[in-house]
Amino acid sequence: MYEAIPAVLHYACHDLKLHRIEAWVEVGNVGSCKVLKRSGFKHQGTLRDYELKNNTYISIEVYSIIVDNPV
């Protein structure tokens, strides 16, 4: 996944002209959090008991990155 993120960010920046990209990850998914941090995403916060999964509320970590768009 780490290898794919630069390509996705390039596409988002140049083709879609996006400014901000978010990634939502279940709390406890350490591997995904590490990949996002290594790719330049910043932790924005935790949405506590945000989603119902298998009859249990789970929390979500929110990460984001600001993409520099060419003018």
PyMOL CGO cylinders between C-alpha atoms (Angstrom):
from pymol import cmd
from pymol.cgo import CYLINDER

trace = [
    CYLINDER, 0.00, 0.00, 0.00, 2.85, 2.38, 0.79, 0.3, 1, 1, 1, 1, 1, 1,
    CYLINDER, 2.85, 2.38, 0.79, 3.95, 2.23, -2.86, 0.3, 1, 1, 1, 1, 1, 1,
    CYLINDER, 3.95, 2.23, -2.86, 0.45, 3.07, -4.15, 0.3, 1, 1, 1, 1, 1, 1,
    CYLINDER, 0.45, 3.07, -4.15, -0.16, 6.21, -2.09, 0.3, 1, 1, 1, 1, 1, 1,
    CYLINDER, -0.16, 6.21, -2.09, 2.19, 8.52, -4.08, 0.3, 1, 1, 1, 1, 1, 1,
    CYLINDER, 2.19, 8.52, -4.08, 0.41, 7.53, -7.31, 0.3, 1, 1, 1, 1, 1, 1,
    CYLINDER, 0.41, 7.53, -7.31, -3.00, 8.19, -5.76, 0.3, 1, 1, 1, 1, 1, 1,
    CYLINDER, -3.00, 8.19, -5.76, -1.85, 11.56, -4.40, 0.3, 1, 1, 1, 1, 1, 1,
    CYLINDER, -1.85, 11.56, -4.40, -0.43, 12.52, -7.79, 0.3, 1, 1, 1, 1, 1, 1,
    CYLINDER, -0.43, 12.52, -7.79, -3.71, 11.62, -9.49, 0.3, 1, 1, 1, 1, 1, 1,
    CYLINDER, -3.71, 11.62, -9.49, -5.70, 13.51, -6.85, 0.3, 1, 1, 1, 1, 1, 1,
    CYLINDER, -5.70, 13.51, -6.85, -3.50, 16.59, -7.21, 0.3, 1, 1, 1, 1, 1, 1,
    CYLINDER, -3.50, 16.59, -7.21, -3.09, 16.81, -10.96, 0.3, 1, 1, 1, 1, 1, 1,
    CYLINDER, -3.09, 16.81, -10.96, -6.22, 15.22, -12.40, 0.3, 1, 1, 1, 1, 1, 1,
    CYLINDER, -6.22, 15.22, -12.40, -8.88, 15.77, -9.75, 0.3, 1, 1, 1, 1, 1, 1,
    CYLINDER, -8.88, 15.77, -9.75, -7.43, 19.05, -8.43, 0.3, 1, 1, 1, 1, 1, 1,
    CYLINDER, -7.43, 19.05, -8.43, -8.21, 18.05, -4.83, 0.3, 1, 1, 1, 1, 1, 1,
    CYLINDER, -8.21, 18.05, -4.83, -6.85, 20.12, -1.98, 0.3, 1, 1, 1, 1, 1, 1,
    CYLINDER, -6.85, 20.12, -1.98, -7.43, 17.81, 0.99, 0.3, 1, 1, 1, 1, 1, 1,
    CYLINDER, -7.43, 17.81, 0.99, -7.57, 14.02, 1.19, 0.3, 1, 1, 1, 1, 1, 1,
    CYLINDER, -7.57, 14.02, 1.19, -8.82, 12.12, 4.22, 0.3, 1, 1, 1, 1, 1, 1,
    CYLINDER, -8.82, 12.12, 4.22, -8.32, 8.54, 5.34, 0.3, 1, 1, 1, 1, 1, 1,
    CYLINDER, -8.32, 8.54, 5.34, -10.52, 6.91, 7.98, 0.3, 1, 1, 1, 1, 1, 1,
    CYLINDER, -10.52, 6.91, 7.98, -9.07, 3.91, 9.81, 0.3, 1, 1, 1, 1, 1, 1,
    CYLINDER, -9.07, 3.91, 9.81, -10.51, 1.69, 12.53, 0.3, 1, 1, 1, 1, 1, 1,
    CYLINDER, -10.51, 1.69, 12.53, -8.82, 2.19, 15.89, 0.3, 1, 1, 1, 1, 1, 1,
    CYLINDER, -8.82, 2.19, 15.89, -6.35, -0.63, 16.35, 0.3, 1, 1, 1, 1, 1, 1,
    CYLINDER, -6.35, -0.63, 16.35, -5.36, -0.91, 12.69, 0.3, 1, 1, 1, 1, 1, 1,
    CYLINDER, -5.36, -0.91, 12.69, -1.74, -0.06, 13.46, 0.3, 1, 1, 1, 1, 1, 1,
    CYLINDER, -1.74, -0.06, 13.46, -0.39, -1.05, 10.04, 0.3, 1, 1, 1, 1, 1, 1,
    CYLINDER, -0.39, -1.05, 10.04, -2.64, 1.33, 8.13, 0.3, 1, 1, 1, 1, 1, 1,
    CYLINDER, -2.64, 1.33, 8.13, -1.88, 4.16, 10.54, 0.3, 1, 1, 1, 1, 1, 1,
    CYLINDER, -1.88, 4.16, 10.54, 1.87, 3.64, 10.04, 0.3, 1, 1, 1, 1, 1, 1,
    CYLINDER, 1.87, 3.64, 10.04, 1.52, 3.68, 6.25, 0.3, 1, 1, 1, 1, 1, 1,
    CYLINDER, 1.52, 3.68, 6.25, -0.49, 6.90, 6.35, 0.3, 1, 1, 1, 1, 1, 1,
    CYLINDER, -0.49, 6.90, 6.35, 1.99, 8.62, 8.67, 0.3, 1, 1, 1, 1, 1, 1,
    CYLINDER, 1.99, 8.62, 8.67, 4.95, 7.54, 6.51, 0.3, 1, 1, 1, 1, 1, 1,
    CYLINDER, 4.95, 7.54, 6.51, 3.12, 8.98, 3.50, 0.3, 1, 1, 1, 1, 1, 1,
    CYLINDER, 3.12, 8.98, 3.50, 2.74, 12.41, 5.10, 0.3, 1, 1, 1, 1, 1, 1,
    CYLINDER, 2.74, 12.41, 5.10, -0.80, 12.16, 6.47, 0.3, 1, 1, 1, 1, 1, 1,
    CYLINDER, -0.80, 12.16, 6.47, -1.43, 13.88, 9.81, 0.3, 1, 1, 1, 1, 1, 1,
    CYLINDER, -1.43, 13.88, 9.81, -3.66, 12.52, 12.55, 0.3, 1, 1, 1, 1, 1, 1,
    CYLINDER, -3.66, 12.52, 12.55, -6.69, 14.81, 12.87, 0.3, 1, 1, 1, 1, 1, 1,
    CYLINDER, -6.69, 14.81, 12.87, -8.52, 13.08, 15.69, 0.3, 1, 1, 1, 1, 1, 1,
    CYLINDER, -8.52, 13.08, 15.69, -10.58, 10.11, 16.80, 0.3, 1, 1, 1, 1, 1, 1,
    CYLINDER, -10.58, 10.11, 16.80, -14.30, 9.68, 16.25, 0.3, 1, 1, 1, 1, 1, 1,
    CYLINDER, -14.30, 9.68, 16.25, -15.28, 7.71, 19.34, 0.3, 1, 1, 1, 1, 1, 1,
    CYLINDER, -15.28, 7.71, 19.34, -17.98, 5.04, 18.95, 0.3, 1, 1, 1, 1, 1, 1,
    CYLINDER, -17.98, 5.04, 18.95, -18.65, 6.43, 15.49, 0.3, 1, 1, 1, 1, 1, 1,
    CYLINDER, -18.65, 6.43, 15.49, -19.67, 3.31, 13.60, 0.3, 1, 1, 1, 1, 1, 1,
    CYLINDER, -19.67, 3.31, 13.60, -21.63, 0.17, 14.35, 0.3, 1, 1, 1, 1, 1, 1,
    CYLINDER, -21.63, 0.17, 14.35, -19.83, -3.00, 13.24, 0.3, 1, 1, 1, 1, 1, 1,
    CYLINDER, -19.83, -3.00, 13.24, -21.00, -6.50, 14.18, 0.3, 1, 1, 1, 1, 1, 1,
    CYLINDER, -21.00, -6.50, 14.18, -23.37, -5.02, 16.80, 0.3, 1, 1, 1, 1, 1, 1,
    CYLINDER, -23.37, -5.02, 16.80, -20.45, -3.20, 18.47, 0.3, 1, 1, 1, 1, 1, 1,
    CYLINDER, -20.45, -3.20, 18.47, -19.59, 0.48, 18.29, 0.3, 1, 1, 1, 1, 1, 1,
    CYLINDER, -19.59, 0.48, 18.29, -16.09, 1.11, 16.95, 0.3, 1, 1, 1, 1, 1, 1,
    CYLINDER, -16.09, 1.11, 16.95, -13.96, 4.23, 16.91, 0.3, 1, 1, 1, 1, 1, 1,
    CYLINDER, -13.96, 4.23, 16.91, -12.37, 5.70, 13.80, 0.3, 1, 1, 1, 1, 1, 1,
    CYLINDER, -12.37, 5.70, 13.80, -9.02, 7.49, 13.45, 0.3, 1, 1, 1, 1, 1, 1,
    CYLINDER, -9.02, 7.49, 13.45, -9.09, 10.35, 10.92, 0.3, 1, 1, 1, 1, 1, 1,
    CYLINDER, -9.09, 10.35, 10.92, -5.95, 11.28, 8.96, 0.3, 1, 1, 1, 1, 1, 1,
    CYLINDER, -5.95, 11.28, 8.96, -5.57, 13.93, 6.28, 0.3, 1, 1, 1, 1, 1, 1,
    CYLINDER, -5.57, 13.93, 6.28, -3.07, 15.45, 3.93, 0.3, 1, 1, 1, 1, 1, 1,
    CYLINDER, -3.07, 15.45, 3.93, -3.16, 18.78, 2.12, 0.3, 1, 1, 1, 1, 1, 1,
    CYLINDER, -3.16, 18.78, 2.12, -2.22, 18.40, -1.53, 0.3, 1, 1, 1, 1, 1, 1,
    CYLINDER, -2.22, 18.40, -1.53, -0.34, 21.23, -3.22, 0.3, 1, 1, 1, 1, 1, 1,
    CYLINDER, -0.34, 21.23, -3.22, -2.27, 22.00, -6.37, 0.3, 1, 1, 1, 1, 1, 1,
    CYLINDER, -2.27, 22.00, -6.37, -0.51, 23.61, -9.30, 0.3, 1, 1, 1, 1, 1, 1,
    CYLINDER, -0.51, 23.61, -9.30, -2.03, 26.97, -10.23, 0.3, 1, 1, 1, 1, 1, 1,
]
cmd.load_cgo(trace, "trace")
